[in-house]
Amino acid sequence: MPLIDVLGIHSPLVQIILRCVVVYVAILLGMRLTGRRQLGQMTPFDLVLILLISNAVQNAMVGPDTSVLGGLVAAATLLFMNWITGAATDRSVELRKALEGQPILLVNDGQFIASHMKLAQLTEELVLQAIREHGFEGLEQVHMAVLEIDGTISIVPGSSTTVRTRHHVRAVRPGGN
């Protein structure tokens, strides 16, 4: 006996809402488990995957309902779930780390960190591409390369000096910030 029947929920709109919540949580966890590359370092294959996932879960969210109202309820539920997730991660550092992860150091003093690269599911070629996109010719010019939580790769040049403050350490380029 389906859970929706057990709970006595027979309204199609309430069913759409519940289905959307389940799909949102499942996709959120799936994206988290597959890593950050899908965000900032998206390849054409990643785009195809996202489009196929959206098509695959459409029926799971709205079931047989093909009405405009059903689609609007599904969209509103997904937007609400996204808003709730954002508000929850703003309030909880632990939840933010669990859902968004933490930055990963990929290059330190011009050397790849192989274990971190493997964890981030990135190749040396992709990191070298990011280094070139930041205007550097090679790995030897890089002090640090960091995979940020949004999937982008930040580069700190080898020529930067470290400035210590009471709470933060930041790199400063010669002649400015």
DAPE-V326569 format. One record per pair of residues at least 6 apart in sequence whose ideal C-beta (glycine too) atoms are under 7 Angstrom apart, sorted by the first residue. I is the first residue (numbers start at 1). J is the second residue. Records with the same first field share a line. If there is no record, write none. Layout:
BEGIN
I->J, J
END
This chain:
BEGIN
4->15, 18
9->15, 18
12->65, 70
13->73
15->63
16->61, 62, 65, 70, 73, 74
17->73, 77
19->60, 61, 63
20->61, 74, 77, 78
21->77, 81
23->57, 60, 61
24->78, 81
27->53, 57
28->85
31->38
32->99
35->120, 121
36->101, 147, 149, 151
37->121, 122, 151
38->46
39->150, 151
40->150, 151, 152
41->126, 151
61->74
62->70, 71, 74
88->95
89->95, 96, 99, 100
100->149
101->149
102->149
103->146, 147, 148, 149
104->116, 119, 120, 146, 147
105->113, 116, 144, 146
106->112, 113, 116, 117, 120, 122, 127, 145, 146, 147, 153
107->113, 127, 139, 142, 144, 145
108->144
109->143
110->139, 140, 142, 158
112->124
117->124
120->147
122->147
127->145, 153
128->139
130->145, 153, 155
131->139, 142, 145, 155
134->155
136->142, 155, 157
141->157, 158
142->155, 157, 158
143->156, 157, 158, 160, 171
144->156
145->153, 155
146->153, 154
147->153
148->154
156->171
157->173
159->174
160->171, 172, 173
161->172
162->169, 171
163->170, 172
END
